[in-house]
C-alpha cells in the first residue's frame, strides 16, 4: 500500500481576498471548485501548474469570525526558483512576517494569518 500527497486545506474568512493573495504572492491558480447548493460552503483547489499537489481553500458561510490559529506552529513551504525576486515581491507586498537569513528562509502571512515558508531551490 502506498500513499501520495493530495492536498492541504486552509479555511479562509474571505475567499476572494485569499484567492487574490495566493495568485499574486505565489502564482497559484484555481484548478477546480465545489460549491454547496445551499451556499453554505465553497471549496477552491489551487495548483502551481507544475506539481500535482493542491492547496484547498474552504470558505464557510456560517463561520464569520476569524479562525483561531493557536500558536500557528504549522505551515506550508514553497520553493522559489528566483529566491531574491520572490523576497523583493513579498517585501513590496508587505506580507513578510518572519525572516531567518542564517537559514536562508523567510515566511509570509496570508490574509487569515497562516504562515507560508519560502525557501530557495535545492542545490
MMTF fields as JSON, N, C-alpha, C and O atoms, coordinates in Angstrom:
{
  "mmtfVersion": "1.0.0",
  "mmtfProducer": "UNKNOWN",
  "numBonds": 491,
  "numAtoms": 492,
  "numGroups": 123,
  "numChains": 1,
  "numModels": 1,
  "chainsPerModel": [1],
  "groupsPerChain": [123],
  "chainIdList": ["A"],
  "bondAtomList": [4, 2, 8, 6, 12, 10, 16, 14, 20, 18, 24, 22, 28, 26, 32, 30, 36, 34, 40, 38, 44, 42, 48, 46, 52, 50, 56, 54, 60, 58, 64, 62, 68, 66, 72, 70, 76, 74, 80, 78, 84, 82, 88, 86, 92, 90, 96, 94, 100, 98, 104, 102, 108, 106, 112, 110, 116, 114, 120, 118, 124, 122, 128, 126, 132, 130, 136, 134, 140, 138, 144, 142, 148, 146, 152, 150, 156, 154, 160, 158, 164, 162, 168, 166, 172, 170, 176, 174, 180, 178, 184, 182, 188, 186, 192, 190, 196, 194, 200, 198, 204, 202, 208, 206, 212, 210, 216, 214, 220, 218, 224, 222, 228, 226, 232, 230, 236, 234, 240, 238, 244, 242, 248, 246, 252, 250, 256, 254, 260, 258, 264, 262, 268, 266, 272, 270, 276, 274, 280, 278, 284, 282, 288, 286, 292, 290, 296, 294, 300, 298, 304, 302, 308, 306, 312, 310, 316, 314, 320, 318, 324, 322, 328, 326, 332, 330, 336, 334, 340, 338, 344, 342, 348, 346, 352, 350, 356, 354, 360, 358, 364, 362, 368, 366, 372, 370, 376, 374, 380, 378, 384, 382, 388, 386, 392, 390, 396, 394, 400, 398, 404, 402, 408, 406, 412, 410, 416, 414, 420, 418, 424, 422, 428, 426, 432, 430, 436, 434, 440, 438, 444, 442, 448, 446, 452, 450, 456, 454, 460, 458, 464, 462, 468, 466, 472, 470, 476, 474, 480, 478, 484, 482, 488, 486],
  "bondOrderList": [1, 1, 1, 1, 1, 1, 1, 1, 1, 1, 1, 1, 1, 1, 1, 1, 1, 1, 1, 1, 1, 1, 1, 1, 1, 1, 1, 1, 1, 1, 1, 1, 1, 1, 1, 1, 1, 1, 1, 1, 1, 1, 1, 1, 1, 1, 1, 1, 1, 1, 1, 1, 1, 1, 1, 1, 1, 1, 1, 1, 1, 1, 1, 1, 1, 1, 1, 1, 1, 1, 1, 1, 1, 1, 1, 1, 1, 1, 1, 1, 1, 1, 1, 1, 1, 1, 1, 1, 1, 1, 1, 1, 1, 1, 1, 1, 1, 1, 1, 1, 1, 1, 1, 1, 1, 1, 1, 1, 1, 1, 1, 1, 1, 1, 1, 1, 1, 1, 1, 1, 1, 1],
  "groupList": [{"groupName": "UNK", "atomNameList": ["N", "CA", "C", "O"], "elementList": ["N", "C", "C", "O"], "formalChargeList": [0, 0, 0, 0], "bondAtomList": [1, 0, 2, 1, 3, 2], "bondOrderList": [1, 1, 2], "singleLetterCode": "X", "chemCompType": "L-PEPTIDE LINKING"}],
  "groupTypeList": [0, 0, 0, 0, 0, 0, 0, 0, 0, 0, 0, 0, 0, 0, 0, 0, 0, 0, 0, 0, 0, 0, 0, 0, 0, 0, 0, 0, 0, 0, 0, 0, 0, 0, 0, 0, 0, 0, 0, 0, 0, 0, 0, 0, 0, 0, 0, 0, 0, 0, 0, 0, 0, 0, 0, 0, 0, 0, 0, 0, 0, 0, 0, 0, 0, 0, 0, 0, 0, 0, 0, 0, 0, 0, 0, 0, 0, 0, 0, 0, 0, 0, 0, 0, 0, 0, 0, 0, 0, 0, 0, 0, 0, 0, 0, 0, 0, 0, 0, 0, 0, 0, 0, 0, 0, 0, 0, 0, 0, 0, 0, 0, 0, 0, 0, 0, 0, 0, 0, 0, 0, 0, 0],
  "groupIdList": [1, 2, 3, 4, 5, 6, 7, 8, 9, 10, 11, 12, 13, 14, 15, 16, 17, 18, 19, 20, 21, 22, 23, 24, 25, 26, 27, 28, 29, 30, 31, 32, 33, 34, 35, 36, 37, 38, 39, 40, 41, 42, 43, 44, 45, 46, 47, 48, 49, 50, 51, 52, 53, 54, 55, 56, 57, 58, 59, 60, 61, 62, 63, 64, 65, 66, 67, 68, 69, 70, 71, 72, 73, 74, 75, 76, 77, 78, 79, 80, 81, 82, 83, 84, 85, 86, 87, 88, 89, 90, 91, 92, 93, 94, 95, 96, 97, 98, 99, 100, 101, 102, 103, 104, 105, 106, 107, 108, 109, 110, 111, 112, 113, 114, 115, 116, 117, 118, 119, 120, 121, 122, 123],
  "secStructList": [7, 7, 7, 7, 7, 7, 3, 3, 3, 3, 3, 3, 1, 7, 2, 2, 2, 2, 2, 2, 2, 2, 2, 2, 2, 2, 7, 7, 3, 3, 3, 3, 3, 3, 3, 7, 6, 6, 1, 1, 3, 3, 3, 3, 3, 3, 3, 7, 1, 1, 1, 1, 7, 3, 3, 3, 3, 3, 3, 3, 6, 6, 7, 7, 1, 7, 7, 7, 7, 6, 6, 7, 7, 7, 7, 3, 3, 3, 3, 3, 6, 6, 2, 2, 2, 2, 2, 2, 2, 2, 2, 2, 2, 6, 7, 3, 3, 3, 3, 3, 6, 6, 6, 6, 3, 3, 3, 3, 3, 7, 6, 6, 7, 7, 3, 3, 3, 3, 3, 3, 7, 7, 7],
  "xCoordList": [0.848, 0.0, 0.893, 1.854, 0.583, 1.365, 0.42, -0.709, 0.894, 0.121, 0.9, 2.131, 0.185, 0.803, 0.014, -1.175, 0.693, 0.013, -1.051, -0.841, -2.186, -3.254, -3.405, -3.324, -3.626, -3.784, -3.623, -3.636, -3.47, -3.557, -4.747, -5.062, -5.41, -6.566, -6.28, -5.647, -6.763, -6.804, -8.201, -8.73, -8.806, -10.096, -9.844, -8.935, -10.65, -10.445, -11.73, -12.83, -11.579, -12.737, -13.272, -14.478, -12.385, -12.778, -12.148, -10.964, -12.938, -12.419, -11.812, -10.739, -12.474, -11.95, -10.599, -9.687, -10.478, -9.211, -8.115, -6.976, -8.451, -7.473, -7.029, -5.838, -7.969, -7.617, -6.707, -5.749, -6.998, -6.159, -4.754, -3.769, -4.652, -3.349, -2.533, -1.382, -3.117, -2.368, -1.996, -0.964, -2.819, -2.473, -1.307, -0.356, -1.379, -0.323, 0.97, 2.046, 0.877, 2.071, 2.794, 4.024, 2.037, 2.644, 2.328, 2.809, 1.525, 1.206, 0.3, 0.242, -0.412, -1.32, -2.604, -3.096, -3.141, -4.344, -5.406, -5.091, -6.641, -7.754, -7.757, -7.658, -7.875, -7.961, -9.379, -9.812, -10.084, -11.496, -12.15, -11.491, -13.478, -14.266, -15.471, -16.058, -15.826, -17.043, -17.861, -17.355, -19.113, -19.995, -21.216, -21.839, -21.55, -22.732, -23.977, -24.059, -24.934, -26.166, -26.874, -27.534, -26.743, -27.409, -26.524, -26.927, -25.322, -24.427, -23.69, -23.077, -23.734, -23.126, -21.606, -20.949, -21.05, -19.591, -19.154, -19.915, -17.904, -17.231, -15.83, -15.14, -15.422, -14.072, -13.405, -13.953, -12.229, -11.474, -10.112, -9.408, -9.744, -8.435, -7.51, -7.861, -6.311, -5.316, -4.113, -3.705, -3.552, -2.363, -1.285, -1.545, -0.061, 1.067, 1.341, 2.208, 0.626, 0.81, 2.009, 2.266, 2.745, 3.933, 3.925, 4.489, 3.292, 3.246, 1.786, 0.884, 1.547, 0.154, -0.435, -1.644, 0.391, -0.089, -1.009, -0.736, -2.082, -3.061, -3.213, -2.998, -3.584, -3.975, -5.482, -6.004, -6.171, -7.633, -7.985, -7.621, -8.689, -9.198, -10.683, -11.436, -11.1, -12.501, -13.09, -12.556, -14.194, -14.939, -16.259, -16.97, -16.583, -17.826, -18.697, -18.291, -19.879, -20.804, -21.122, -21.214, -21.288, -21.712, -20.552, -20.707, -19.395, -18.23, -17.644, -16.587, -18.34, -17.891, -16.704, -16.034, -16.436, -15.349, -13.998, -13.937, -12.936, -11.583, -11.3, -11.825, -10.476, -10.108, -9.046, -8.129, -9.17, -8.195, -7.047, -7.199, -5.892, -4.751, -3.823, -2.746, -4.24, -3.399, -2.046, -1.955, -1.01, 0.34, 0.86, 1.991, 0.04, 0.382, 1.722, 2.555, 1.924, 3.19, 3.222, 4.203, 2.193, 2.198, 2.366, 2.076, 2.832, 2.968, 3.126, 3.428, 2.917, 3.23, 4.507, 4.786, 5.285, 6.526, 6.497, 6.002, 7.033, 7.115, 8.557, 9.259, 8.998, 10.317, 10.174, 9.24, 11.107, 11.117, 12.311, 13.449, 12.062, 13.171, 14.065, 15.248, 13.522, 14.319, 14.028, 13.16, 14.771, 14.538, 14.619, 13.782, 15.602, 15.77, 14.6, 14.107, 14.154, 13.0, 11.738, 10.918, 11.584, 10.417, 10.443, 9.418, 11.613, 11.741, 11.384, 10.663, 11.88, 11.547, 10.041, 9.451, 9.417, 7.966, 7.204, 6.31, 7.551, 6.837, 7.111, 6.228, 8.31, 8.61, 7.747, 7.187, 7.638, 6.795, 5.333, 4.618, 4.881, 3.503, 3.294, 2.154, 4.366, 4.26, 3.787, 3.214, 4.018, 3.483, 4.555, 4.238, 5.823, 6.85, 6.641, 6.597, 6.515, 6.251, 7.418, 7.483, 8.342, 9.499, 10.587, 10.314, 11.832, 12.966, 14.03, 14.239, 14.7, 15.837, 16.95, 17.137, 17.693, 18.747, 19.816, 20.362, 20.122, 21.152, 20.723, 21.566, 19.419, 18.908, 18.545, 18.303, 18.507, 18.165, 16.696, 16.333, 15.833, 14.386, 13.661, 14.218, 12.412, 11.53, 10.101, 9.805, 9.223, 7.806, 6.978, 7.313, 5.887, 4.888, 3.608, 3.4, 2.754, 1.485, 0.353, 0.335, -0.603, -1.75, -2.798, -2.616, -3.886, -4.887, -5.528, -6.049, -5.496, -6.075, -5.042, -5.379, -3.776, -2.733, -1.957, -1.096, -2.228, -1.448, -0.048, 0.109, 0.959, 2.34, 2.719, 2.393, 3.407, 3.85, 5.352, 5.813, 6.112, 7.564, 8.008, 7.444, 9.007, 9.596, 11.061, 11.804, 11.469, 12.839, 13.453, 12.737, 14.776, 15.42, 15.401, 15.16, 15.651, 15.655, 16.771, 17.817, 16.54, 17.549, 18.73, 18.562, 19.889, 21.097, 21.662, 22.674],
  "yCoordList": [-1.17, 0.0, 1.233, 1.305, 2.193, 3.433, 4.621, 4.563, 5.677, 6.909, 8.03, 8.045, 8.965, 10.162, 11.371, 11.269, 12.522, 13.74, 14.102, 13.932, 14.6, 15.065, 16.578, 17.303, 17.05, 18.483, 18.822, 17.946, 20.112, 20.671, 21.606, 22.221, 21.718, 22.59, 23.736, 23.562, 24.924, 26.079, 26.663, 26.859, 26.943, 27.624, 29.125, 29.635, 29.825, 31.26, 32.024, 31.519, 33.241, 34.076, 34.818, 35.036, 35.21, 35.967, 35.279, 35.465, 34.489, 33.679, 34.539, 34.216, 35.614, 36.483, 37.073, 37.109, 37.527, 38.104, 37.04, 37.312, 35.832, 34.74, 34.349, 34.152, 34.238, 33.877, 34.924, 34.582, 36.192, 37.265, 37.178, 37.329, 36.937, 36.84, 35.676, 35.862, 34.482, 33.309, 33.418, 32.893, 34.087, 34.326, 35.286, 35.021, 36.409, 37.423, 36.976, 37.092, 36.472, 36.156, 34.905, 34.848, 33.902, 32.609, 32.071, 31.0, 32.798, 32.348, 31.131, 30.453, 30.839, 29.689, 30.052, 31.176, 29.086, 29.309, 28.256, 27.116, 28.658, 27.747, 26.61, 26.834, 25.377, 24.207, 23.634, 23.075, 23.776, 23.367, 23.953, 24.458, 23.868, 24.495, 23.613, 23.007, 23.557, 22.863, 23.883, 24.516, 24.042, 24.97, 24.209, 23.455, 24.413, 23.772, 24.354, 25.566, 23.519, 24.023, 25.074, 25.964, 24.977, 25.941, 27.154, 28.026, 27.217, 28.348, 28.329, 29.328, 27.21, 27.152, 27.023, 27.331, 26.574, 26.491, 26.545, 26.246, 26.936, 26.877, 26.345, 26.792, 25.392, 24.833, 25.129, 24.823, 25.72, 26.019, 25.364, 25.535, 24.609, 23.975, 24.826, 25.226, 25.097, 25.891, 25.017, 24.177, 25.235, 24.494, 25.428, 26.579, 24.907, 25.703, 25.454, 26.11, 24.526, 24.236, 23.353, 23.03, 22.959, 22.131, 20.836, 19.831, 20.857, 19.66, 19.245, 20.056, 17.994, 17.565, 18.02, 17.907, 18.53, 18.924, 20.148, 21.072, 20.142, 21.231, 21.857, 21.21, 23.116, 23.803, 23.988, 24.589, 23.472, 23.588, 24.737, 24.724, 25.722, 26.819, 26.581, 26.392, 26.589, 26.353, 27.598, 28.115, 28.069, 29.193, 28.643, 27.93, 28.972, 28.526, 29.738, 30.635, 29.76, 30.887, 31.135, 32.288, 30.092, 30.231, 30.336, 30.039, 30.758, 30.968, 32.348, 32.456, 33.407, 34.765, 35.26, 36.212, 34.634, 35.086, 34.595, 33.65, 35.246, 34.836, 33.447, 33.07, 32.701, 31.365, 31.466, 32.281, 30.631, 30.581, 29.696, 28.479, 30.311, 29.554, 29.079, 28.549, 29.268, 28.833, 29.501, 30.712, 28.731, 29.28, 29.292, 29.709, 28.838, 28.869, 28.179, 28.689, 27.03, 26.306, 25.385, 24.668, 25.389, 24.592, 25.562, 26.752, 25.047, 25.899, 25.056, 23.865, 25.697, 25.119, 25.779, 26.922, 25.081, 25.65, 25.635, 24.694, 26.689, 26.837, 27.093, 27.861, 26.456, 26.72, 27.839, 27.852, 28.774, 29.865, 29.673, 29.598, 29.592, 29.391, 30.624, 30.508, 31.802, 33.026, 33.613, 34.47, 33.128, 33.465, 34.969, 35.516, 35.634, 37.071, 37.862, 38.789, 37.504, 38.19, 37.932, 38.832, 36.706, 36.389, 37.23, 37.772, 37.337, 38.13, 39.589, 40.202, 40.149, 41.55, 41.711, 42.671, 40.778, 40.852, 40.835, 41.655, 39.912, 39.787, 40.977, 41.395, 41.519, 42.734, 43.882, 44.64, 44.013, 45.061, 44.885, 45.869, 43.638, 43.351, 43.588, 43.709, 43.655, 43.849, 42.621, 42.744, 41.423, 40.217, 39.354, 38.279, 39.799, 39.027, 39.221, 40.346, 38.1, 38.179, 37.672, 37.952, 36.929, 36.429, 36.056, 35.485, 36.389, 36.025, 35.351, 35.709, 34.375, 33.735, 33.68, 32.656, 34.78, 34.839, 33.756, 33.283, 33.358, 32.336, 30.987, 30.187, 30.736, 29.505, 29.727, 28.766, 30.996, 31.291, 31.115, 30.724, 31.405, 31.241, 32.468, 33.261, 32.601, 33.601, 33.1, 32.147, 33.752, 33.393, 34.595, 35.739, 34.312, 35.333, 34.933, 33.761, 35.911, 35.666, 35.979, 37.042, 35.053, 35.289, 36.138, 36.452, 36.52, 37.399, 36.837, 37.599, 35.504, 34.905, 34.634, 34.105, 34.991, 34.815, 33.519, 33.257, 32.695, 31.476, 31.85, 32.736, 31.179, 31.413, 30.458, 29.272, 30.978, 30.21, 30.427, 31.562, 29.337, 29.437, 29.515, 28.844, 30.327, 30.416, 30.054, 30.643, 29.052, 28.55, 28.61, 28.537, 28.744, 28.731, 27.313, 26.352, 27.184, 25.831, 24.983, 25.502, 23.681, 22.75, 22.725, 22.808, 22.612, 22.575, 21.205, 21.0],
  "zCoordList": [0.0, 0.0, 0.0, 0.766, -0.846, -0.919, -0.862, -1.349, -0.271, -0.173, -0.841, -0.808, -1.446, -2.0, -1.51, -1.207, -1.435, -1.03, -2.063, -3.264, -1.595, -2.473, -2.345, -3.337, -1.115, -0.903, 0.577, 1.441, 0.84, 2.187, 2.191, 1.173, 3.333, 3.461, 4.41, 5.451, 4.027, 4.915, 4.837, 3.743, 5.98, 5.986, 5.932, 6.587, 5.152, 4.956, 5.244, 5.017, 5.745, 6.077, 4.86, 4.75, 3.944, 2.758, 1.55, 1.272, 0.839, -0.255, -1.364, -1.874, -1.737, -2.786, -2.427, -3.253, -1.207, -0.741, -0.71, -1.092, -0.259, -0.204, -1.619, -1.859, -2.544, -3.924, -4.548, -5.242, -4.305, -4.842, -4.249, -4.972, -2.949, -2.3, -2.86, -3.257, -2.895, -3.353, -4.829, -5.247, -5.613, -7.009, -7.139, -7.874, -6.421, -6.528, -5.852, -6.439, -4.635, -3.852, -4.328, -4.303, -4.762, -5.067, -6.456, -6.826, -7.229, -8.583, -8.639, -9.665, -7.548, -7.543, -8.276, -8.173, -9.019, -9.813, -9.49, -9.151, -9.6, -9.343, -10.355, -11.562, -9.841, -10.711, -10.739, -11.747, -9.641, -9.599, -8.367, -7.458, -8.369, -7.31, -7.013, -7.91, -5.73, -5.28, -4.506, -3.579, -4.879, -4.167, -3.668, -4.416, -2.408, -1.836, -2.498, -2.695, -2.839, -3.452, -2.601, -3.138, -1.283, -0.4, -0.084, 0.686, -0.672, -0.456, 0.865, 1.24, 1.586, 2.918, 2.904, 3.898, 1.795, 1.709, 0.256, -0.665, 0.09, -1.203, -0.945, -0.029, -1.761, -1.701, -3.034, -4.092, -2.98, -4.191, -4.078, -3.082, -5.11, -5.165, -6.025, -7.134, -5.486, -6.196, -6.512, -5.71, -7.707, -8.102, -8.606, -8.959, -8.632, -9.128, -10.608, -11.186, -11.233, -12.653, -12.952, -14.112, -11.923, -12.142, -11.344, -11.777, -10.19, -9.352, -9.171, -9.382, -8.783, -8.577, -7.245, -7.041, -6.339, -5.015, -5.125, -5.892, -4.362, -4.387, -3.003, -1.978, -3.006, -1.785, -1.852, -2.791, -0.858, -0.79, 0.145, 1.321, -0.377, 0.444, 0.666, -0.289, 1.915, 2.251, 2.9, 3.881, 2.339, 2.903, 3.437, 2.729, 4.682, 5.33, 5.631, 6.37, 5.065, 5.256, 6.719, 7.14, 7.492, 8.879, 9.86, 11.045, 9.372, 10.239, 9.935, 9.314, 10.378, 10.045, 10.873, 10.475, 12.008, 12.869, 12.329, 11.542, 12.761, 12.38, 12.941, 13.989, 12.24, 12.709, 13.781, 13.684, 14.811, 15.889, 15.423, 15.318, 15.143, 14.633, 15.74, 15.469, 16.988, 18.1, 18.022, 17.819, 18.18, 18.095, 16.662, 16.415, 15.718, 14.29, 14.038, 13.29, 14.657, 14.516, 13.298, 13.101, 12.493, 11.264, 10.1, 10.225, 8.978, 7.811, 6.554, 6.616, 5.422, 4.124, 3.645, 4.008, 2.84, 2.323, 0.799, 0.179, 0.216, -1.234, -1.628, -0.97, -2.692, -3.258, -4.273, -5.075, -4.231, -5.199, -6.128, -5.664, -7.437, -8.364, -8.435, -8.757, -8.14, -8.032, -6.653, -6.489, -5.682, -4.279, -4.025, -3.308, -4.595, -4.368, -4.937, -4.295, -6.135, -6.734, -5.917, -5.734, -5.426, -4.588, -3.317, -2.905, -2.701, -1.474, -1.739, -0.951, -2.841, -3.184, -3.376, -2.88, -4.092, -4.339, -3.02, -2.806, -2.142, -0.872, 0.042, 0.792, -0.011, 0.758, 0.243, 1.034, -1.082, -1.668, -1.288, -1.103, -1.17, -0.772, 0.724, 1.173, 1.491, 2.936, 3.686, 4.768, 3.126, 3.766, 4.434, 4.943, 4.445, 5.147, 6.651, 7.15, 7.356, 8.799, 9.638, 10.835, 9.027, 9.763, 8.771, 7.715, 9.126, 8.286, 9.127, 10.286, 8.54, 9.169, 8.131, 7.474, 7.979, 6.962, 7.117, 6.121, 8.359, 8.552, 7.975, 7.567, 7.94, 7.325, 5.857, 5.126, 5.421, 4.035, 3.728, 2.618, 4.715, 4.54, 5.078, 5.837, 4.666, 5.265, 5.179, 4.459, 5.918, 5.948, 5.535, 5.841, 4.83, 4.539, 5.25, 5.565, 5.5, 6.17, 5.217, 4.596, 5.094, 4.206, 4.922, 6.099, 4.257, 4.889, 6.156, 6.971, 6.335, 7.533, 8.613, 9.672, 8.357, 9.353, 9.242, 10.082, 8.233, 8.042, 7.563, 6.723, 8.094, 7.69, 6.57, 6.617, 5.564, 4.412, 4.272, 4.148, 4.294, 4.222, 2.761, 1.896, 2.499, 1.171, 1.295, 2.081, 0.487, 0.526, -0.864, -1.863, -0.936, -2.252, -2.822, -2.091, -4.111, -4.703, -4.102, -3.713, -4.031, -3.527, -4.495, -5.711, -3.939, -4.786, -4.88, -5.55]
}
